[in-house]
Amino acid sequence: MTSTYRRLRRHLEGLAAAAVTGFTRPRVRLLLLSDDREYTSEQQFAPIWRHRWHLRRKLGLAVDWRPLQGEGAEVEALLPRYDAIGIKLSFRRPAPEAEAIVRRLRQAGQAGRKPRFVYFDGDDDSAVLWPEVVDLVDLYVKKHLFTDPAAYGRSFQGKSNLTDYAARHGGWSFASDIIPIGQPSPLASPERLHLGWSIALDDEISRLPTISPRAHRSIDLCGRVHVAPGNWLEALRAPAIKALESAGARWRVAVPRERVSQAAYQAELRSARLCVSPFGYGELCWRDFEAIRAGCLLVKPDTGHIRTDPELFVPGITYVPVRWDFADLEQACLPYLRDEERRVAMVEEAQRRLRESLSGQWFAGRMAALLARLYL
């Protein structure tokens, strides 16, 4: 879907919804600005837009969404009309350019109502790419945060803690990468970090049906985890592949290499009892939530080093944690392959939590917390 088409669709949806619900005077006005360059990052705004009329009724929050082109000159005149400005830029932008855009928008907003400024970091990982931007806004929203705040005082080889792991344990070099060093300087204002919501709320997940974990399953353990040669994700995925192939000696295991259609992929998940989902460019990926929706029990490297919302990664309650090198995969999976009722109970709890988080009521609570931190 092209960015032009997405913007047109948002505009038409807004007009149609306004015609049905009528206009009411909002208490808080929020303007979302994004350069529309990275689809997965843009999805951080998806639940705000999807629930915008619920947010207006429950919180008095009116939401607009505008494209951000160039350095933002085309939207400067709009800023004083709003109480809060949400900004999103592609991680591919050079740091000085990103900082200049945020600074310019902030200065333009001082001419009127002096809106609060929020940066929405939609990157997959938990690190902060531009520490200087944190100092330029009132709140910096991440999809997930490091459990240990001290992690925001460390630099990484490559963009994140995961590239750093690949460098240290897999021998990968990021010296010539677009981002050779992640978090190049410690955060001066770590208190401005705010835990938002994970990709569990992305449009793609919200549209999936929920399949009973009790449905017939012909695969014990599945893991579509192969990557193309030369990708640093090999450091995270190769141990998973090795462990899965070894587990094939005792269980019905699927570790496919070929690409398939989305329909075939979903059918695969619906046929599996457990699904192994390694880390990718970030700790979480759509596979995590696709598996839950499909009725699989999620098996994943331990995520205890991050905080997420909704909380769908509770060991022994909603997922099965394993070591990052997958050395304990068979031992960790065995109890749930022996005890079907235990597996079903965990999947049903994960499905319940995910279903609740996709509701307008749940999301209104998250947005209320965000507005409270902005004193709005």
GUMI-737597 format. One record per residue (C-alpha): residue number from 1; residue in one letter; x, y, z. Coordinates in Angstrom, 3 decimals, padded with zeros to 6 digits. Layout:
<node NUM,"A",<X,Y,Z>>
...
//
This chain:
<node 1,"M",<000.000,000.000,000.000>>
<node 2,"T",<001.534,003.343,-001.031>>
<node 3,"S",<001.956,006.180,001.447>>
<node 4,"T",<-000.294,008.415,-000.686>>
<node 5,"Y",<-003.066,005.829,-000.609>>
<node 6,"R",<-002.712,005.390,003.170>>
<node 7,"R",<-003.018,009.144,003.739>>
<node 8,"L",<-006.082,009.357,001.482>>
<node 9,"R",<-007.703,006.416,003.237>>
<node 10,"R",<-007.108,008.003,006.668>>
<node 11,"H",<-008.695,011.247,005.452>>
<node 12,"L",<-011.784,009.513,004.049>>
<node 13,"E",<-012.170,007.384,007.161>>
<node 14,"G",<-012.076,010.521,009.278>>
<node 15,"L",<-014.788,012.229,007.226>>
<node 16,"A",<-017.026,009.164,007.337>>
<node 17,"A",<-016.634,008.691,011.078>>
<node 18,"A",<-017.283,012.372,011.747>>
<node 19,"A",<-020.513,012.197,009.746>>
<node 20,"V",<-021.731,009.319,011.911>>
<node 21,"T",<-020.608,010.443,015.363>>
<node 22,"G",<-020.920,014.192,014.976>>
<node 23,"F",<-018.392,016.717,016.202>>
<node 24,"T",<-017.966,017.348,019.913>>
<node 25,"R",<-015.645,019.904,021.399>>
<node 26,"P",<-012.475,018.040,022.521>>
<node 27,"R",<-010.567,018.793,025.705>>
<node 28,"V",<-007.192,017.824,024.224>>
<node 29,"R",<-006.028,018.034,020.621>>
<node 30,"L",<-003.235,015.739,019.396>>
<node 31,"L",<-001.483,016.111,016.050>>
<node 32,"L",<000.507,013.127,014.759>>
<node 33,"L",<003.300,013.934,012.301>>
<node 34,"S",<005.278,011.250,010.473>>
<node 35,"D",<007.495,010.985,007.414>>
<node 36,"D",<005.691,007.736,006.457>>
<node 37,"R",<008.929,005.992,005.467>>
<node 38,"E",<008.918,002.829,007.593>>
<node 39,"Y",<005.686,000.840,007.648>>
<node 40,"T",<006.407,-001.160,010.794>>
<node 41,"S",<007.307,002.040,012.639>>
<node 42,"E",<004.166,003.792,011.386>>
<node 43,"Q",<002.159,000.998,012.980>>
<node 44,"Q",<002.931,002.518,016.378>>
<node 45,"F",<000.244,005.072,015.476>>
<node 46,"A",<-002.190,002.369,014.289>>
<node 47,"P",<-004.086,001.831,017.578>>
<node 48,"I",<-004.355,005.598,018.149>>
<node 49,"W",<-006.029,005.958,014.782>>
<node 50,"R",<-008.062,002.755,015.055>>
<node 51,"H",<-009.521,003.814,018.419>>
<node 52,"R",<-009.629,007.573,017.788>>
<node 53,"W",<-013.397,007.890,018.181>>
<node 54,"H",<-013.350,005.864,021.387>>
<node 55,"L",<-010.558,008.124,022.649>>
<node 56,"R",<-012.634,011.184,021.797>>
<node 57,"R",<-015.669,009.894,023.687>>
<node 58,"K",<-013.784,008.568,026.722>>
<node 59,"L",<-010.895,011.035,027.072>>
<node 60,"G",<-012.017,014.070,025.085>>
<node 61,"L",<-008.974,013.505,022.864>>
<node 62,"A",<-009.185,014.611,019.227>>
<node 63,"V",<-006.541,013.140,016.919>>
<node 64,"D",<-005.299,014.411,013.543>>
<node 65,"W",<-002.587,012.805,011.397>>
<node 66,"R",<-000.530,014.725,008.846>>
<node 67,"P",<002.454,013.809,006.626>>
<node 68,"L",<005.779,015.374,007.546>>
<node 69,"Q",<007.780,016.355,004.492>>
<node 70,"G",<011.207,017.959,004.305>>
<node 71,"E",<012.014,019.762,007.541>>
<node 72,"G",<008.413,020.321,008.566>>
<node 73,"A",<007.905,023.872,007.259>>
<node 74,"E",<004.553,022.883,005.725>>
<node 75,"V",<003.010,022.101,009.141>>
<node 76,"E",<004.491,024.862,011.294>>
<node 77,"A",<001.371,027.038,011.093>>
<node 78,"L",<-000.758,024.157,012.446>>
<node 79,"L",<001.220,023.465,015.615>>
<node 80,"P",<-000.109,026.254,017.877>>
<node 81,"R",<-003.644,024.869,017.470>>
<node 82,"Y",<-002.790,021.660,019.315>>
<node 83,"D",<-002.132,020.647,022.909>>
<node 84,"A",<000.262,017.852,021.961>>
<node 85,"I",<002.399,017.051,018.925>>
<node 86,"G",<003.488,013.469,018.220>>
<node 87,"I",<006.514,013.092,015.923>>
<node 88,"K",<007.894,010.048,014.104>>
<node 89,"L",<010.922,009.908,011.783>>
<node 90,"S",<012.683,007.101,009.940>>
<node 91,"F",<015.724,005.581,011.638>>
<node 92,"R",<017.529,006.017,008.310>>
<node 93,"R",<017.750,009.772,008.764>>
<node 94,"P",<021.137,011.120,009.889>>
<node 95,"A",<021.118,012.193,013.525>>
<node 96,"P",<021.747,015.935,012.829>>
<node 97,"E",<018.808,015.990,010.401>>
<node 98,"A",<016.441,014.322,012.854>>
<node 99,"E",<017.488,016.663,015.652>>
<node 100,"A",<017.059,019.719,013.417>>
<node 101,"I",<013.517,018.717,012.446>>
<node 102,"V",<012.400,018.123,016.026>>
<node 103,"R",<014.033,021.369,017.188>>
<node 104,"R",<012.392,023.363,014.409>>
<node 105,"L",<008.950,021.956,015.181>>
<node 106,"R",<009.381,022.647,018.876>>
<node 107,"Q",<010.338,026.255,018.235>>
<node 108,"A",<007.385,026.732,015.866>>
<node 109,"G",<005.013,025.421,018.521>>
<node 110,"Q",<006.035,028.106,021.002>>
<node 111,"A",<004.111,030.748,019.056>>
<node 112,"G",<000.682,029.790,020.394>>
<node 113,"R",<-000.636,027.268,022.931>>
<node 114,"K",<002.850,025.893,023.561>>
<node 115,"P",<001.927,022.251,022.950>>
<node 116,"R",<003.674,019.326,024.618>>
<node 117,"F",<005.945,017.370,022.285>>
<node 118,"V",<006.138,013.577,022.153>>
<node 119,"Y",<008.547,011.544,020.088>>
<node 120,"F",<007.192,008.115,019.118>>
<node 121,"D",<010.103,005.728,018.564>>
<node 122,"G",<008.667,002.947,016.426>>
<node 123,"D",<011.928,001.060,015.928>>
<node 124,"D",<011.878,-002.674,016.619>>
<node 125,"D",<014.609,-002.633,019.248>>
<node 126,"S",<014.694,-001.258,022.793>>
<node 127,"A",<017.598,001.156,022.320>>
<node 128,"V",<017.432,004.925,021.718>>
<node 129,"L",<018.996,005.873,018.404>>
<node 130,"W",<019.156,009.660,018.927>>
<node 131,"P",<019.739,010.504,022.625>>
<node 132,"E",<019.688,014.218,021.773>>
<node 133,"V",<016.063,013.984,020.610>>
<node 134,"V",<015.042,012.818,024.094>>
<node 135,"D",<016.201,016.190,025.427>>
<node 136,"L",<014.124,018.069,022.840>>
<node 137,"V",<010.740,016.569,023.733>>
<node 138,"D",<008.546,016.262,026.809>>
<node 139,"L",<008.077,012.525,026.444>>
<node 140,"Y",<009.837,009.808,024.428>>
<node 141,"V",<007.618,006.779,023.798>>
<node 142,"K",<009.130,003.335,023.139>>
<node 143,"K",<007.383,000.104,022.165>>
<node 144,"H",<009.344,-001.608,024.925>>
<node 145,"L",<011.988,-000.481,027.405>>
<node 146,"F",<015.013,-002.064,029.022>>
<node 147,"T",<014.153,-003.335,032.493>>
<node 148,"D",<017.483,-001.974,033.754>>
<node 149,"P",<017.594,001.829,033.269>>
<node 150,"A",<021.406,001.626,033.291>>
<node 151,"A",<021.164,000.092,029.795>>
<node 152,"Y",<020.417,003.588,028.486>>
<node 153,"G",<023.875,004.656,029.596>>
<node 154,"R",<025.651,002.075,027.448>>
<node 155,"S",<026.662,002.109,023.788>>
<node 156,"F",<026.242,-000.882,021.493>>
<node 157,"Q",<028.079,-002.310,018.512>>
<node 158,"G",<025.543,-001.718,015.773>>
<node 159,"K",<022.129,-000.221,016.404>>
<node 160,"S",<020.999,-002.148,019.470>>
<node 161,"N",<021.683,-004.650,022.214>>
<node 162,"L",<020.843,-007.408,019.718>>
<node 163,"T",<023.402,-006.300,017.137>>
<node 164,"D",<025.826,-006.013,020.034>>
<node 165,"Y",<025.054,-009.642,020.953>>
<node 166,"A",<025.654,-010.679,017.327>>
<node 167,"A",<028.997,-008.878,017.383>>
<node 168,"R",<030.121,-010.400,020.663>>
<node 169,"H",<028.831,-013.939,020.174>>
<node 170,"G",<028.734,-014.281,016.401>>
<node 171,"G",<031.731,-012.220,015.324>>
<node 172,"W",<029.671,-009.804,013.200>>
<node 173,"S",<031.075,-006.374,012.409>>
<node 174,"F",<028.901,-003.284,012.091>>
<node 175,"A",<031.727,-000.860,011.327>>
<node 176,"S",<030.370,-000.153,007.826>>
<node 177,"D",<026.696,-000.351,008.809>>
<node 178,"I",<024.311,002.598,008.448>>
<node 179,"I",<024.364,002.716,012.273>>
<node 180,"P",<027.772,001.465,013.469>>
<node 181,"I",<027.202,002.541,017.079>>
<node 182,"G",<023.863,002.504,018.887>>
<node 183,"Q",<023.133,004.914,021.747>>
<node 184,"P",<026.357,006.831,021.051>>
<node 185,"S",<025.938,008.890,024.227>>
<node 186,"P",<024.131,008.323,027.553>>
<node 187,"L",<020.683,009.829,027.982>>
<node 188,"A",<020.698,013.181,029.761>>
<node 189,"S",<016.961,012.940,030.528>>
<node 190,"P",<016.104,009.240,031.018>>
<node 191,"E",<013.032,010.234,033.045>>
<node 192,"R",<011.370,011.287,029.782>>
<node 193,"L",<011.243,007.713,028.514>>
<node 194,"H",<007.727,006.281,028.495>>
<node 195,"L",<006.584,002.704,027.917>>
<node 196,"G",<003.947,002.773,025.196>>
<node 197,"W",<002.458,-000.319,023.553>>
<node 198,"S",<004.032,-003.161,021.621>>
<node 199,"I",<003.433,-004.434,018.106>>
<node 200,"A",<000.721,-006.662,019.567>>
<node 201,"L",<-001.595,-003.737,018.703>>
<node 202,"D",<-000.531,-003.471,015.047>>
<node 203,"D",<-003.271,-003.637,012.408>>
<node 204,"E",<-002.033,-006.984,011.099>>
<node 205,"I",<-002.504,-008.598,014.512>>
<node 206,"S",<-005.868,-006.956,015.222>>
<node 207,"R",<-007.336,-008.471,012.046>>
<node 208,"L",<-006.359,-012.080,012.773>>
<node 209,"P",<-008.983,-014.559,014.003>>
<node 210,"T",<-008.459,-016.361,017.300>>
<node 211,"I",<-008.142,-020.133,016.869>>
<node 212,"S",<-008.802,-022.508,019.749>>
<node 213,"P",<-005.634,-024.198,021.049>>
<node 214,"R",<-007.728,-027.373,021.297>>
<node 215,"A",<-008.039,-027.621,017.509>>
<node 216,"H",<-006.348,-030.668,015.949>>
<node 217,"R",<-002.595,-030.126,015.591>>
<node 218,"S",<-000.333,-032.318,013.473>>
<node 219,"I",<002.969,-030.536,014.308>>
<node 220,"D",<004.509,-030.590,017.776>>
<node 221,"L",<007.038,-027.833,017.253>>
<node 222,"C",<007.401,-025.345,014.403>>
<node 223,"G",<009.903,-022.609,013.669>>
<node 224,"R",<010.070,-020.661,010.418>>
<node 225,"V",<013.339,-019.000,011.407>>
<node 226,"H",<015.741,-019.209,008.453>>
<node 227,"V",<017.373,-016.008,007.167>>
<node 228,"A",<019.345,-015.235,004.038>>
<node 229,"P",<023.125,-015.801,004.308>>
<node 230,"G",<025.068,-012.702,005.224>>
<node 231,"N",<022.422,-011.306,007.572>>
<node 232,"W",<023.551,-010.675,011.151>>
<node 233,"L",<020.330,-012.321,012.342>>
<node 234,"E",<022.139,-015.602,011.709>>
<node 235,"A",<023.788,-015.098,015.112>>
<node 236,"L",<020.348,-015.173,016.729>>
<node 237,"R",<018.661,-017.718,014.451>>
<node 238,"A",<021.300,-020.393,013.695>>
<node 239,"P",<021.221,-021.828,017.251>>
<node 240,"A",<017.423,-022.047,017.026>>
<node 241,"I",<017.588,-023.947,013.749>>
<node 242,"K",<020.144,-026.376,015.138>>
<node 243,"A",<018.056,-027.023,018.263>>
<node 244,"L",<014.848,-027.476,016.281>>
<node 245,"E",<016.434,-029.925,013.864>>
<node 246,"S",<017.824,-031.898,016.797>>
<node 247,"A",<014.365,-031.986,018.421>>
<node 248,"G",<013.065,-033.610,015.225>>
<node 249,"A",<014.520,-036.892,016.425>>
<node 250,"R",<011.823,-037.198,019.118>>
<node 251,"W",<008.939,-034.932,018.000>>
<node 252,"R",<007.095,-033.852,014.877>>
<node 253,"V",<009.057,-030.728,014.007>>
<node 254,"A",<008.695,-028.289,011.095>>
<node 255,"V",<011.690,-026.083,010.255>>
<node 256,"P",<010.883,-025.000,006.683>>
<node 257,"R",<013.358,-023.049,004.567>>
<node 258,"E",<011.234,-022.052,001.563>>
<node 259,"R",<009.040,-018.962,001.472>>
<node 260,"V",<005.296,-019.567,001.360>>
<node 261,"S",<002.142,-017.496,001.035>>
<node 262,"Q",<000.637,-015.804,004.073>>
<node 263,"A",<-002.272,-018.251,003.957>>
<node 264,"A",<000.099,-021.248,004.011>>
<node 265,"Y",<002.056,-019.691,006.859>>
<node 266,"Q",<-001.094,-019.177,008.929>>
<node 267,"A",<-002.160,-022.760,008.205>>
<node 268,"E",<001.223,-023.936,009.473>>
<node 269,"L",<000.774,-022.077,012.753>>
<node 270,"R",<-002.725,-023.477,013.187>>
<node 271,"S",<-001.282,-026.981,012.820>>
<node 272,"A",<001.392,-026.528,015.516>>
<node 273,"R",<001.223,-027.058,019.264>>
<node 274,"L",<004.295,-024.949,020.046>>
<node 275,"C",<005.952,-022.210,017.981>>
<node 276,"V",<009.578,-021.137,018.384>>
<node 277,"S",<010.048,-017.407,017.751>>
<node 278,"P",<013.638,-016.108,018.001>>
<node 279,"F",<014.572,-012.454,018.256>>
<node 280,"G",<014.798,-010.454,015.046>>
<node 281,"Y",<015.633,-006.785,014.533>>
<node 282,"G",<013.943,-006.334,017.881>>
<node 283,"E",<012.979,-008.645,020.705>>
<node 284,"L",<009.369,-008.927,019.553>>
<node 285,"C",<007.985,-009.772,016.126>>
<node 286,"W",<004.573,-010.370,014.568>>
<node 287,"R",<005.205,-014.125,014.746>>
<node 288,"D",<004.854,-013.932,018.541>>
<node 289,"F",<001.297,-012.673,018.324>>
<node 290,"E",<000.391,-014.577,015.173>>
<node 291,"A",<001.271,-017.749,017.067>>
<node 292,"I",<-000.887,-016.760,020.042>>
<node 293,"R",<-003.842,-015.950,017.789>>
<node 294,"A",<-003.352,-019.282,015.979>>
<node 295,"G",<-003.537,-021.252,019.242>>
<node 296,"C",<000.184,-022.077,019.553>>
<node 297,"L",<002.118,-021.961,022.765>>
<node 298,"L",<004.885,-019.419,022.239>>
<node 299,"V",<008.501,-020.453,022.880>>
<node 300,"K",<010.933,-017.561,022.877>>
<node 301,"P",<014.335,-016.420,024.155>>
<node 302,"D",<013.963,-015.007,027.664>>
<node 303,"T",<012.623,-011.435,027.458>>
<node 304,"G",<013.238,-010.572,031.098>>
<node 305,"H",<015.587,-007.750,030.095>>
<node 306,"I",<012.717,-005.661,028.663>>
<node 307,"R",<009.332,-004.318,029.803>>
<node 308,"T",<006.384,-004.484,027.431>>
<node 309,"D",<002.716,-003.539,027.400>>
<node 310,"P",<000.501,-005.508,027.044>>
<node 311,"E",<002.322,-007.958,029.287>>
<node 312,"L",<002.235,-011.085,027.161>>
<node 313,"F",<005.616,-012.480,028.161>>
<node 314,"V",<005.170,-013.967,031.623>>
<node 315,"P",<007.259,-017.151,032.050>>
<node 316,"G",<005.142,-020.218,032.652>>
<node 317,"I",<001.934,-018.195,032.334>>
<node 318,"T",<001.800,-016.947,028.743>>
<node 319,"Y",<005.018,-018.185,027.113>>
<node 320,"V",<007.957,-020.573,027.504>>
<node 321,"P",<011.320,-018.775,027.890>>
<node 322,"V",<014.522,-020.433,026.682>>
<node 323,"R",<018.182,-019.492,026.692>>
<node 324,"W",<019.362,-017.166,023.939>>
<node 325,"D",<021.512,-020.000,022.543>>
<node 326,"F",<018.529,-022.423,022.632>>
<node 327,"A",<020.635,-025.049,024.417>>
<node 328,"D",<017.675,-025.861,026.699>>
<node 329,"L",<014.966,-025.936,024.007>>
<node 330,"E",<013.965,-029.595,024.362>>
<node 331,"Q",<014.046,-029.487,028.153>>
<node 332,"A",<011.892,-026.347,028.198>>
<node 333,"C",<009.313,-027.692,025.726>>
<node 334,"L",<008.984,-031.200,027.143>>
<node 335,"P",<006.489,-030.415,029.966>>
<node 336,"Y",<004.046,-028.795,027.536>>
<node 337,"L",<004.307,-031.531,024.936>>
<node 338,"R",<003.580,-034.098,027.638>>
<node 339,"D",<000.709,-032.160,029.235>>
<node 340,"E",<-001.801,-030.883,026.679>>
<node 341,"E",<-004.075,-029.258,029.273>>
<node 342,"R",<-001.191,-027.237,030.644>>
<node 343,"R",<-000.307,-026.077,027.143>>
<node 344,"V",<-003.911,-025.147,026.370>>
<node 345,"A",<-004.281,-023.191,029.604>>
<node 346,"M",<-001.231,-021.056,028.844>>
<node 347,"V",<-002.351,-020.357,025.284>>
<node 348,"E",<-005.834,-019.390,026.448>>
<node 349,"E",<-004.383,-016.971,028.980>>
<node 350,"A",<-002.162,-015.386,026.330>>
<node 351,"Q",<-005.132,-015.121,023.976>>
<node 352,"R",<-007.255,-013.523,026.709>>
<node 353,"R",<-004.612,-010.881,027.423>>
<node 354,"L",<-004.084,-010.143,023.743>>
<node 355,"R",<-007.821,-009.883,023.074>>
<node 356,"E",<-008.231,-007.457,025.991>>
<node 357,"S",<-005.356,-005.265,024.791>>
<node 358,"L",<-006.947,-004.897,021.358>>
<node 359,"S",<-010.056,-003.280,022.848>>
<node 360,"G",<-010.695,000.453,022.847>>
<node 361,"Q",<-011.154,000.431,026.609>>
<node 362,"W",<-007.698,-001.053,027.249>>
<node 363,"F",<-006.020,001.358,024.870>>
<node 364,"A",<-007.831,004.361,026.334>>
<node 365,"G",<-006.152,003.487,029.627>>
<node 366,"R",<-002.722,003.563,027.986>>
<node 367,"M",<-003.427,006.909,026.345>>
<node 368,"A",<-004.782,008.324,029.607>>
<node 369,"A",<-001.468,007.418,031.273>>
<node 370,"L",<000.461,009.117,028.473>>
<node 371,"L",<-001.635,012.305,028.701>>
<node 372,"A",<-001.243,012.343,032.470>>
<node 373,"R",<002.530,012.388,032.127>>
<node 374,"L",<002.113,015.382,029.816>>
<node 375,"Y",<-000.116,017.088,032.445>>
<node 376,"L",<-002.970,017.021,029.951>>
//
